[in-house]
Amino acid sequence: MKPSPSSKEMNVCGWQAVSTLFARHPAEVRRLFFDAATGKRAGEFCSQLAAQKKVYRQVDAAELDKIAGSKLHGGIVAVIAERPLRKVTREVLAEWARAKAQLLLLDRVSNANNVGAIVRTAAFFGVQSIIVPDHPGQAVPGEAAWRVAEGGMEFVDFYRVPALAPFCAELKRSHYLVGTSLRGNQLSPSVARERGLPKPPAIILGNEERGMAPEIMTQCDRLVKIPGADTVESLNVSAAAAVLCWEFFGPH
């Protein structure tokens, strides 16, 4: 689905993120900047922008740092319109139910790098939709998340809901809600592989320090705990996302 235009701009940095952007949504690129080394690989991008009479330019390291606002740009920066988060409408819910869509829900995941890593995992496993609450503690896709996602943003749509708990109450009509909790049942043996699920799964990932809110936990059909060696309490939320996506969305 083509992203909606916006007057606000943002940078997409790194070769993988920029090359995937050109492969999937080339018309979104407004300007392109790169250093001498990366410019040797960017000829096709420049040709596309030249045909559209858009700006592209090789710059020195100091200027590229300034454009990117960081040294973590990987030698190339594409400027695009900021993509607004989508709304969950009745039509969207109906389509998710019809398609038995694989879904990820984030409950106040606050670190942008974690959000980017989760997006990369989602794209890898074919999860096309991530839902977040309209909450000040929830990180939304920004430049850091795009960089860490390594191109995954081109395959995943972000949706925002006013509050996650009432949304979960509605979503569980069509989906089986799986939450993570240190008080949950051990993930193995796998209910997903051995017994099957009555509905398509939707995985909920909680805040890095506090986990899921109690009112969201009570909406879950199943709470799981990823077993480990008990040397540390839990996995990072992005690592937990990878384990759970493999378990519930992987090719078993």
Contacts in CASP RR format, 6 or more apart in sequence:
PFRMAT RR
TARGET T0000
AUTHOR 0000-0000-0000
METHOD contacts of the structure
MODEL  1
MKPSPSSKEMNVCGWQAVSTLFARHPAEVRRLFFDAATGKRAGEFCSQLA
AQKKVYRQVDAAELDKIAGSKLHGGIVAVIAERPLRKVTREVLAEWARAK
AQLLLLDRVSNANNVGAIVRTAAFFGVQSIIVPDHPGQAVPGEAAWRVAE
GGMEFVDFYRVPALAPFCAELKRSHYLVGTSLRGNQLSPSVARERGLPKP
PAIILGNEERGMAPEIMTQCDRLVKIPGADTVESLNVSAAAAVLCWEFFG
PH
1 157 0 8 1.000
2 25 0 8 1.000
3 25 0 8 1.000
3 28 0 8 1.000
3 81 0 8 1.000
3 83 0 8 1.000
3 84 0 8 1.000
4 83 0 8 1.000
4 84 0 8 1.000
5 81 0 8 1.000
6 81 0 8 1.000
6 82 0 8 1.000
6 83 0 8 1.000
6 84 0 8 1.000
7 81 0 8 1.000
8 81 0 8 1.000
8 82 0 8 1.000
9 30 0 8 1.000
9 79 0 8 1.000
9 80 0 8 1.000
9 81 0 8 1.000
9 82 0 8 1.000
10 79 0 8 1.000
10 80 0 8 1.000
10 81 0 8 1.000
10 82 0 8 1.000
10 142 0 8 1.000
10 143 0 8 1.000
10 146 0 8 1.000
11 67 0 8 1.000
11 68 0 8 1.000
11 69 0 8 1.000
11 73 0 8 1.000
11 77 0 8 1.000
11 78 0 8 1.000
11 79 0 8 1.000
11 143 0 8 1.000
12 18 0 8 1.000
12 21 0 8 1.000
12 77 0 8 1.000
12 78 0 8 1.000
12 79 0 8 1.000
12 80 0 8 1.000
12 143 0 8 1.000
12 146 0 8 1.000
12 147 0 8 1.000
13 68 0 8 1.000
13 70 0 8 1.000
13 72 0 8 1.000
13 73 0 8 1.000
13 74 0 8 1.000
13 75 0 8 1.000
13 76 0 8 1.000
13 77 0 8 1.000
13 78 0 8 1.000
13 143 0 8 1.000
13 146 0 8 1.000
13 147 0 8 1.000
14 73 0 8 1.000
14 74 0 8 1.000
14 75 0 8 1.000
14 76 0 8 1.000
14 77 0 8 1.000
14 147 0 8 1.000
15 38 0 8 1.000
15 41 0 8 1.000
15 74 0 8 1.000
15 75 0 8 1.000
15 76 0 8 1.000
16 150 0 8 1.000
16 151 0 8 1.000
17 146 0 8 1.000
17 147 0 8 1.000
17 149 0 8 1.000
17 150 0 8 1.000
17 151 0 8 1.000
17 152 0 8 1.000
17 153 0 8 1.000
18 32 0 8 1.000
18 45 0 8 1.000
18 76 0 8 1.000
18 77 0 8 1.000
18 78 0 8 1.000
19 45 0 8 1.000
20 150 0 8 1.000
20 151 0 8 1.000
20 152 0 8 1.000
20 154 0 8 1.000
21 28 0 8 1.000
21 29 0 8 1.000
21 78 0 8 1.000
21 80 0 8 1.000
21 151 0 8 1.000
21 154 0 8 1.000
22 29 0 8 1.000
22 44 0 8 1.000
22 45 0 8 1.000
22 48 0 8 1.000
22 78 0 8 1.000
23 154 0 8 1.000
24 154 0 8 1.000
24 155 0 8 1.000
25 154 0 8 1.000
26 48 0 8 1.000
27 52 0 8 1.000
28 80 0 8 1.000
28 81 0 8 1.000
29 45 0 8 1.000
29 48 0 8 1.000
29 49 0 8 1.000
29 54 0 8 1.000
29 78 0 8 1.000
29 79 0 8 1.000
29 80 0 8 1.000
30 54 0 8 1.000
30 55 0 8 1.000
30 79 0 8 1.000
30 80 0 8 1.000
30 81 0 8 1.000
31 54 0 8 1.000
31 55 0 8 1.000
31 56 0 8 1.000
31 78 0 8 1.000
31 79 0 8 1.000
32 42 0 8 1.000
32 45 0 8 1.000
32 46 0 8 1.000
32 49 0 8 1.000
32 54 0 8 1.000
32 55 0 8 1.000
32 56 0 8 1.000
32 57 0 8 1.000
32 76 0 8 1.000
32 77 0 8 1.000
32 78 0 8 1.000
32 79 0 8 1.000
33 56 0 8 1.000
33 57 0 8 1.000
33 58 0 8 1.000
33 59 0 8 1.000
33 63 0 8 1.000
33 64 0 8 1.000
33 67 0 8 1.000
33 76 0 8 1.000
33 77 0 8 1.000
33 79 0 8 1.000
34 42 0 8 1.000
34 56 0 8 1.000
34 57 0 8 1.000
34 58 0 8 1.000
34 59 0 8 1.000
34 64 0 8 1.000
34 75 0 8 1.000
34 76 0 8 1.000
34 77 0 8 1.000
35 58 0 8 1.000
35 59 0 8 1.000
35 60 0 8 1.000
35 61 0 8 1.000
35 64 0 8 1.000
35 75 0 8 1.000
35 76 0 8 1.000
36 58 0 8 1.000
37 75 0 8 1.000
38 74 0 8 1.000
38 75 0 8 1.000
38 76 0 8 1.000
39 58 0 8 1.000
39 76 0 8 1.000
42 56 0 8 1.000
42 76 0 8 1.000
45 56 0 8 1.000
46 56 0 8 1.000
49 55 0 8 1.000
49 56 0 8 1.000
50 56 0 8 1.000
59 67 0 8 1.000
64 73 0 8 1.000
64 75 0 8 1.000
64 77 0 8 1.000
65 71 0 8 1.000
65 73 0 8 1.000
67 73 0 8 1.000
67 77 0 8 1.000
68 77 0 8 1.000
70 143 0 8 1.000
72 147 0 8 1.000
83 141 0 8 1.000
83 158 0 8 1.000
85 132 0 8 1.000
85 140 0 8 1.000
85 141 0 8 1.000
85 158 0 8 1.000
85 159 0 8 1.000
85 160 0 8 1.000
86 92 0 8 1.000
86 157 0 8 1.000
86 158 0 8 1.000
86 159 0 8 1.000
86 160 0 8 1.000
87 159 0 8 1.000
87 160 0 8 1.000
88 131 0 8 1.000
88 159 0 8 1.000
88 160 0 8 1.000
88 161 0 8 1.000
88 167 0 8 1.000
92 159 0 8 1.000
93 170 0 8 1.000
93 171 0 8 1.000
93 174 0 8 1.000
95 101 0 8 1.000
96 103 0 8 1.000
96 129 0 8 1.000
96 174 0 8 1.000
96 175 0 8 1.000
97 173 0 8 1.000
97 174 0 8 1.000
97 175 0 8 1.000
100 200 0 8 1.000
101 128 0 8 1.000
101 129 0 8 1.000
101 200 0 8 1.000
102 125 0 8 1.000
102 126 0 8 1.000
102 127 0 8 1.000
102 128 0 8 1.000
102 129 0 8 1.000
102 200 0 8 1.000
102 201 0 8 1.000
102 202 0 8 1.000
102 248 0 8 1.000
102 249 0 8 1.000
103 127 0 8 1.000
103 129 0 8 1.000
103 130 0 8 1.000
103 131 0 8 1.000
103 171 0 8 1.000
103 175 0 8 1.000
103 200 0 8 1.000
103 201 0 8 1.000
103 202 0 8 1.000
103 203 0 8 1.000
104 118 0 8 1.000
104 122 0 8 1.000
104 127 0 8 1.000
104 129 0 8 1.000
104 130 0 8 1.000
104 131 0 8 1.000
104 202 0 8 1.000
104 203 0 8 1.000
104 204 0 8 1.000
104 205 0 8 1.000
104 241 0 8 1.000
104 245 0 8 1.000
105 130 0 8 1.000
105 131 0 8 1.000
105 132 0 8 1.000
105 164 0 8 1.000
105 167 0 8 1.000
105 168 0 8 1.000
105 202 0 8 1.000
105 203 0 8 1.000
105 204 0 8 1.000
105 205 0 8 1.000
106 115 0 8 1.000
106 118 0 8 1.000
106 130 0 8 1.000
106 131 0 8 1.000
106 132 0 8 1.000
106 133 0 8 1.000
106 138 0 8 1.000
106 204 0 8 1.000
106 205 0 8 1.000
106 206 0 8 1.000
107 133 0 8 1.000
107 138 0 8 1.000
107 164 0 8 1.000
107 204 0 8 1.000
107 205 0 8 1.000
107 206 0 8 1.000
107 207 0 8 1.000
107 211 0 8 1.000
107 212 0 8 1.000
107 213 0 8 1.000
107 216 0 8 1.000
108 133 0 8 1.000
108 135 0 8 1.000
108 137 0 8 1.000
108 138 0 8 1.000
108 206 0 8 1.000
108 207 0 8 1.000
108 210 0 8 1.000
108 213 0 8 1.000
109 115 0 8 1.000
109 118 0 8 1.000
109 132 0 8 1.000
109 138 0 8 1.000
109 139 0 8 1.000
109 205 0 8 1.000
109 206 0 8 1.000
109 207 0 8 1.000
109 208 0 8 1.000
109 237 0 8 1.000
110 137 0 8 1.000
110 138 0 8 1.000
110 139 0 8 1.000
110 207 0 8 1.000
110 208 0 8 1.000
111 139 0 8 1.000
111 208 0 8 1.000
111 237 0 8 1.000
112 139 0 8 1.000
112 142 0 8 1.000
112 144 0 8 1.000
112 145 0 8 1.000
112 148 0 8 1.000
113 144 0 8 1.000
113 145 0 8 1.000
113 148 0 8 1.000
113 238 0 8 1.000
114 139 0 8 1.000
114 208 0 8 1.000
114 236 0 8 1.000
114 237 0 8 1.000
114 238 0 8 1.000
115 139 0 8 1.000
115 140 0 8 1.000
115 141 0 8 1.000
115 145 0 8 1.000
115 148 0 8 1.000
116 141 0 8 1.000
116 144 0 8 1.000
116 145 0 8 1.000
116 146 0 8 1.000
116 148 0 8 1.000
116 149 0 8 1.000
116 153 0 8 1.000
116 238 0 8 1.000
117 148 0 8 1.000
117 149 0 8 1.000
117 238 0 8 1.000
117 241 0 8 1.000
118 130 0 8 1.000
118 205 0 8 1.000
118 237 0 8 1.000
118 238 0 8 1.000
118 241 0 8 1.000
119 130 0 8 1.000
119 141 0 8 1.000
119 145 0 8 1.000
119 148 0 8 1.000
119 149 0 8 1.000
119 152 0 8 1.000
119 153 0 8 1.000
119 156 0 8 1.000
120 148 0 8 1.000
120 149 0 8 1.000
120 150 0 8 1.000
120 151 0 8 1.000
120 152 0 8 1.000
121 127 0 8 1.000
121 238 0 8 1.000
121 241 0 8 1.000
121 242 0 8 1.000
121 245 0 8 1.000
122 128 0 8 1.000
122 130 0 8 1.000
122 152 0 8 1.000
122 155 0 8 1.000
122 156 0 8 1.000
122 241 0 8 1.000
122 245 0 8 1.000
123 149 0 8 1.000
123 151 0 8 1.000
123 152 0 8 1.000
123 153 0 8 1.000
123 154 0 8 1.000
123 155 0 8 1.000
123 156 0 8 1.000
124 245 0 8 1.000
125 245 0 8 1.000
125 246 0 8 1.000
125 249 0 8 1.000
125 250 0 8 1.000
126 155 0 8 1.000
126 249 0 8 1.000
127 156 0 8 1.000
127 245 0 8 1.000
127 249 0 8 1.000
128 155 0 8 1.000
128 156 0 8 1.000
128 157 0 8 1.000
129 156 0 8 1.000
129 157 0 8 1.000
129 159 0 8 1.000
130 156 0 8 1.000
130 157 0 8 1.000
130 158 0 8 1.000
130 159 0 8 1.000
131 158 0 8 1.000
131 159 0 8 1.000
131 160 0 8 1.000
131 161 0 8 1.000
131 164 0 8 1.000
131 167 0 8 1.000
132 138 0 8 1.000
132 140 0 8 1.000
132 158 0 8 1.000
132 159 0 8 1.000
132 160 0 8 1.000
132 161 0 8 1.000
133 160 0 8 1.000
133 161 0 8 1.000
133 162 0 8 1.000
133 163 0 8 1.000
133 164 0 8 1.000
133 167 0 8 1.000
134 160 0 8 1.000
134 161 0 8 1.000
134 162 0 8 1.000
134 163 0 8 1.000
135 163 0 8 1.000
135 164 0 8 1.000
137 207 0 8 1.000
139 145 0 8 1.000
140 158 0 8 1.000
140 160 0 8 1.000
141 153 0 8 1.000
141 158 0 8 1.000
145 153 0 8 1.000
146 153 0 8 1.000
149 156 0 8 1.000
161 167 0 8 1.000
164 204 0 8 1.000
164 213 0 8 1.000
164 216 0 8 1.000
165 213 0 8 1.000
165 215 0 8 1.000
165 216 0 8 1.000
165 219 0 8 1.000
168 177 0 8 1.000
168 204 0 8 1.000
168 216 0 8 1.000
168 219 0 8 1.000
168 220 0 8 1.000
169 219 0 8 1.000
171 177 0 8 1.000
171 202 0 8 1.000
172 219 0 8 1.000
172 221 0 8 1.000
174 199 0 8 1.000
174 200 0 8 1.000
175 199 0 8 1.000
175 200 0 8 1.000
175 201 0 8 1.000
175 202 0 8 1.000
176 197 0 8 1.000
176 198 0 8 1.000
176 199 0 8 1.000
176 200 0 8 1.000
176 201 0 8 1.000
176 202 0 8 1.000
176 221 0 8 1.000
176 222 0 8 1.000
177 201 0 8 1.000
177 202 0 8 1.000
177 204 0 8 1.000
177 219 0 8 1.000
177 220 0 8 1.000
177 221 0 8 1.000
177 222 0 8 1.000
178 201 0 8 1.000
178 202 0 8 1.000
178 203 0 8 1.000
178 204 0 8 1.000
178 220 0 8 1.000
178 221 0 8 1.000
178 222 0 8 1.000
178 223 0 8 1.000
178 224 0 8 1.000
178 244 0 8 1.000
178 248 0 8 1.000
179 203 0 8 1.000
179 204 0 8 1.000
179 205 0 8 1.000
179 212 0 8 1.000
179 217 0 8 1.000
179 220 0 8 1.000
179 222 0 8 1.000
179 223 0 8 1.000
179 224 0 8 1.000
180 203 0 8 1.000
180 204 0 8 1.000
180 205 0 8 1.000
180 206 0 8 1.000
180 211 0 8 1.000
180 212 0 8 1.000
180 223 0 8 1.000
180 224 0 8 1.000
180 225 0 8 1.000
180 226 0 8 1.000
180 240 0 8 1.000
180 244 0 8 1.000
181 211 0 8 1.000
181 212 0 8 1.000
181 217 0 8 1.000
181 223 0 8 1.000
181 224 0 8 1.000
181 225 0 8 1.000
182 225 0 8 1.000
182 233 0 8 1.000
182 234 0 8 1.000
183 223 0 8 1.000
183 225 0 8 1.000
184 223 0 8 1.000
184 224 0 8 1.000
184 225 0 8 1.000
185 222 0 8 1.000
185 223 0 8 1.000
185 224 0 8 1.000
185 225 0 8 1.000
186 224 0 8 1.000
186 225 0 8 1.000
186 227 0 8 1.000
187 224 0 8 1.000
187 225 0 8 1.000
187 226 0 8 1.000
187 227 0 8 1.000
187 243 0 8 1.000
187 244 0 8 1.000
187 247 0 8 1.000
188 227 0 8 1.000
190 247 0 8 1.000
191 197 0 8 1.000
191 222 0 8 1.000
192 201 0 8 1.000
192 247 0 8 1.000
192 248 0 8 1.000
192 252 0 8 1.000
193 247 0 8 1.000
193 252 0 8 1.000
201 248 0 8 1.000
201 249 0 8 1.000
203 241 0 8 1.000
203 244 0 8 1.000
203 245 0 8 1.000
203 248 0 8 1.000
204 212 0 8 1.000
204 216 0 8 1.000
204 220 0 8 1.000
205 212 0 8 1.000
205 237 0 8 1.000
205 240 0 8 1.000
205 241 0 8 1.000
205 244 0 8 1.000
206 212 0 8 1.000
206 237 0 8 1.000
207 237 0 8 1.000
208 236 0 8 1.000
208 237 0 8 1.000
212 220 0 8 1.000
217 223 0 8 1.000
224 244 0 8 1.000
226 234 0 8 1.000
226 235 0 8 1.000
226 240 0 8 1.000
226 243 0 8 1.000
226 244 0 8 1.000
234 240 0 8 1.000
235 243 0 8 1.000
END
